[in-house]
């Protein structure tokens, strides 16, 4: 007897790809050129939840720094969110002067949070 299988809904993945692409300031056409695929294919994945091939799935998540844990394990707390991966990617391209500024900014945010909570 044939077993009914639930198909994974890729709409959330498509939205994450779209958000990550926009956050990197990359147009759909630029991404299509980079991955050597049609812009319409990307649009279908982003907007309609079309299932990407495994290779394209891999290229999306590695190029756009998208965490797949949120899709495969939605109820589990992930070690690295998409935002954290994208931030780490940006930090990797910074020199020591830039990192000094980022460190001071992060410390300022933490101090403001501590003042709000009274710590």
C-alpha positions as CSV (number, residue, x, y, z in Angstrom):
1,X,0.0,0.0,0.0
2,X,1.3,3.5,-1.0
3,X,2.1,5.7,2.0
4,X,1.0,9.3,1.8
5,X,3.9,11.7,2.4
6,X,3.5,15.2,3.5
7,X,5.4,17.6,1.1
8,X,7.5,20.2,2.8
9,X,6.2,23.7,2.3
10,X,9.1,25.8,1.0
11,X,7.2,29.1,1.3
12,X,9.1,30.1,4.5
13,X,12.4,29.1,2.9
14,X,11.5,31.3,-0.1
15,X,10.8,34.2,2.1
16,X,14.0,33.8,4.0
17,X,15.9,33.7,0.7
18,X,14.2,36.9,-0.4
19,X,15.0,38.7,2.8
20,X,18.6,37.5,2.8
21,X,19.0,38.6,-0.8
22,X,17.6,42.0,-0.1
23,X,19.7,42.4,3.1
24,X,22.8,41.8,1.0
25,X,21.6,44.4,-1.5
26,X,21.5,41.8,-4.4
27,X,18.9,42.0,-7.1
28,X,17.2,38.8,-8.3
29,X,19.0,39.2,-11.6
30,X,22.4,39.5,-9.9
31,X,21.7,36.4,-7.9
32,X,20.5,34.5,-11.0
33,X,23.7,35.5,-12.8
34,X,25.8,34.4,-9.8
35,X,24.1,31.0,-9.6
36,X,23.7,30.6,-13.3
37,X,19.9,30.1,-13.1
38,X,16.9,32.0,-14.4
39,X,15.6,35.0,-12.4
40,X,12.1,33.5,-12.8
41,X,13.2,30.4,-11.0
42,X,14.3,32.5,-8.1
43,X,11.0,34.4,-8.1
44,X,9.1,31.2,-8.0
45,X,11.1,29.9,-5.1
46,X,10.8,33.3,-3.2
47,X,7.2,34.0,-3.9
48,X,5.5,30.6,-4.5
49,X,7.5,28.2,-2.5
50,X,8.7,26.2,-5.5
51,X,11.0,23.4,-4.4
52,X,14.6,24.2,-5.4
53,X,17.0,21.5,-6.5
54,X,19.3,20.3,-3.7
55,X,22.2,22.1,-5.5
56,X,20.4,25.4,-5.7
57,X,19.2,25.0,-2.1
58,X,22.8,24.6,-1.1
59,X,24.0,27.5,-3.1
60,X,21.3,29.8,-1.7
61,X,22.0,29.0,1.9
62,X,25.8,29.2,1.6
63,X,25.9,32.3,-0.6
64,X,23.2,34.2,1.4
65,X,24.3,32.9,4.8
66,X,20.8,31.5,5.6
67,X,20.5,29.0,8.5
68,X,18.6,25.9,7.5
69,X,18.1,24.8,11.1
70,X,15.0,27.0,11.3
71,X,13.4,25.0,8.5
72,X,14.4,21.5,9.5
73,X,14.0,21.9,13.2
74,X,11.5,24.7,13.7
75,X,10.7,23.8,17.3
76,X,14.4,23.6,18.4
77,X,16.5,26.5,19.4
78,X,19.2,27.0,16.8
79,X,22.8,27.7,17.5
80,X,23.2,30.2,14.7
81,X,20.2,32.1,13.3
82,X,20.3,33.5,9.8
83,X,20.8,37.0,11.3
84,X,23.8,35.8,13.3
85,X,25.3,34.1,10.2
86,X,24.9,37.2,8.1
87,X,26.4,39.4,10.8
88,X,29.4,37.0,11.1
89,X,29.8,37.2,7.3
90,X,29.9,41.0,7.5
91,X,32.3,41.0,10.4
92,X,34.7,38.6,8.5
93,X,35.2,41.3,5.9
94,X,36.2,44.0,8.4
95,X,39.6,45.2,9.4
96,X,40.8,45.8,13.0
97,X,39.6,49.4,13.0
98,X,36.1,48.4,11.9
99,X,36.0,45.6,14.5
100,X,37.0,48.1,17.2
101,X,34.0,50.3,16.2
102,X,31.7,47.2,16.2
103,X,32.9,46.1,19.6
104,X,32.3,49.5,21.1
105,X,28.8,49.6,19.5
106,X,28.0,46.1,20.9
107,X,29.2,47.2,24.4
108,X,27.1,50.3,24.2
109,X,24.0,48.3,23.3
110,X,24.7,45.9,26.2
111,X,25.2,48.7,28.7
112,X,21.9,50.3,27.6
113,X,20.1,47.0,28.1
114,X,21.7,46.6,31.5
115,X,20.4,50.1,32.5
116,X,16.9,49.2,31.3
117,X,16.9,46.0,33.4
118,X,18.7,47.6,36.4
119,X,21.6,45.3,36.3
